[in-house]
């Protein structure tokens, strides 16, 4: 993609939002197709500061460039390049990326980013009691789970032990071991609804039942502290014995303390980790593990010990976790980033998080106001009657859609039919909706269908809603076509047209000349004695590689040696080197001593086509493109409205 962006060059760079004073008029036509002053001025103005070639700032010159550009696009359209599947796919992908900024609510997004950043500055320790209920459960099942949660909530606020209540009632399997205690966590570590419940409940207090996609939670906020950031450590681990055997447990403890004593005696932590650590995923790296923050590991003991370390206190005593024993070594600490540093990261996380539903809801609300939808009740009843209880078993099939082509609702100029709604209902059958009776299920699906249709209509019509979006898409569309056209008409032709390339080279041979050259072996060093040794070796016909092999060691590079053919003025050659065959004296230039063995001096002369091929192809491409525009002017009829152009020139000058 980068090469395409470069190709579009000055015509496609920069911002597209430029205010125009004049009204939109036809500046020129190509085969009677009009091109207007507003586009010309927008492109000219946005590139004015970027143009280095002063001639391109001249409006007459720029008009020629602009006409040439549009001629190429007309040629691409004439060749049908816009029908290419690669072109279509890339344009669709680009539009999808560009449209993302228009398919969200910027105000809500900013509020969520601000909230997420403020929460990321803190860490909450919370316990919970979970009552499972599916997101799409029937209302009766949802109410049952809520009432269960409410009963236990009343017990908790009445003073009963929260941990014991979690053991007894929580449907989170881990509650049997942790009594509901989830440890410390920050933003994005839990589902959004649960995170909000924990952060909004004051320290020491208990929340009313909080609904998440897993069910209802009763949350007790145990503690709130400043976020400790992230830390990177290395560790040596001795695994906990598989059986509950006191002798084996003592053996593991004795082993970790033996390793700890070795470190205190001065032995290297990294080497001991490689030899003795039972964590094979990190032992080969000297015990190094990836950086982590609070709540990211499954051991509070390990995290607490790690975060207690610092540059001044880099080594822990042996620490016991549920996995075994650890000796932890401090590597580095990473504080919380600033808001500006985290903004893009937070936006990306929000787009993949439950928070994104809030953005979607805000957009849906806007679209319902923008495009009021009135339902055709007759068509709706016909569709609703076609959905049966077989839907709950995943066995429902759509009836003959030909009988449901009547309009269900209209979005501005677009009619949406009952058949389209039925197709949507079928697509949702595996989602597990449990609303009963069927009439409630259809009503729920109808709301979702309308939201989807409004968003799709809005997306499809962004060009009409936002002129700047349309301008960027037009430019990108033209740019892609131009790339494909250049590839077909210029680049490939310059590589495959061997006769044309040869004729061009023959006509311009004087441009492709060698300067004086030398076939040379060159040795350099800051140590004069080393260069003198290299000089003797050159006299014995030793190669450059052999000189390096004999004079350099693993610990020290004493000489640099290279061999090749170099032109006069090449940076690889010392400025004082004399072009004379044979072995030179040792001479100094700057901080380096040099000796050269010149095998052959090659006089200045013409390069063969093969020797100059890269440059010849580039020049031939430029030649083809310059003449191509002339050919296109013969192929298409261009008419410039000179009176209008004079108005444009006056406007720019003013």
Number of C-alpha atoms within 10 A of each C-alpha: 8 6 9 14 15 11 16 18 14 17 18 20 16 13 13 20 14 14 10 14 10 12 8 12 15 15 22 21 18 17 13 11 12 14 18 15 21 20 16 17 20 18 23 21 19 19 20 13 10 13 14 9 8 9 11 18 18 11 17 13 12 15 19 13 15 15 20 18 17 17 21 20 21 20 17 22 16 10 11 11 20 18 10 11 10 12 17 15 11 14 18 13 12 14 17 13 11 14 16 10 10 15 18 19 17 14 10 18 21 13 11 19 22 15 12 20 20 12 19 19 17 19 23 26 20 25 25 26 28 26 23 21 20 17 15 14 16 16 12 11 14 19 13 13 19 20 14 14 24 17 11 21 22 13 13 21 14 9 8 13 11 24 20 15 19 25 19 13 16 24 17 18 12 14 23 16 9 14 21 26 21 17 19 22 22 25 21 17 13 13 15 18 15 21 20 14 23 29 20 11 18 15 16 11 15 23 19 19 24 18 20 20 15 15 20 26 28 26 27 26 22 19 15 19 11 12 19 16 19 17 22 18 21 26 26 30 28 24 20 19 16 9 8 9 10 10 10 14 17 11 14 19 20 13 16 24 16 12 22 21 13 14 17 12 9 8 13 12 22 20 16 18 25 18 12 16 25 19 17 14 11 19 23 15 14 19 26 21 16 10 16 16 19 23 18 16 11 14 15 17 13 20 18 12 19 24 18 12 20 15 11 7 10 15 24 17 14 19 18 19 16 12 15 17 23 27 27 24 25 22 18 15 18 13 10 16 13 10 13 8 10 13 17 12 11 20 17 11 16 21 14 10 14 16 20 19 13 16 21 18 15 17 20 20 12 12 17 15 9 13 14 13 16 10 13 15 11 11 18 21 13 15 22 19 11 12 20 14 12 12 20 18 10 14 12 16 16 13 14 9 13 9 11 19 13 17 18 24 20 17 18 11 7 10 11 17 20 24 22 15 22 23 14 16 22 16 10 13 17 12 10 15 18 18 18 15 11 18 15 13 19 21 14 13 17 18 10 13 17 19 19 14 14 21 18 12 17 19 17 12 12 16 17 11 12 11 13 16 18 16 17 19 17 13 17 19 20 22 21 24 24 24 19 20 19 18 13 14 15 18 20 12 18 23 15 10 10 11 10 14 21 15 11 16 21 12 10 12 16 11 13 17 14 17 15 15 19 23 18 22 20 24 26 24 21 16 14 17 12 18 25 18 12 28 24 12 16 21 11 9 10 14 15 18 12 12 20 18 13 12 16 15 10 6 6 8 12 16 21 18 19 16 16 11 15 18 17 18 12 10 9 11 16 21 11 10 16 11 18 14 15 15 18 17 13 17 16 16 12 7 8 15 21 29 25 30 22 22 16 15 17 16 12 13 13 15 16 14 17 8 13 17 17 11 13 22 19 14 17 22 20 15 14 16 16 12 10 16 18 11 11 16 15 10 12 15 13 17 14 16 13 11 9 15 19 13 12 21 14 9 13 13 6 6
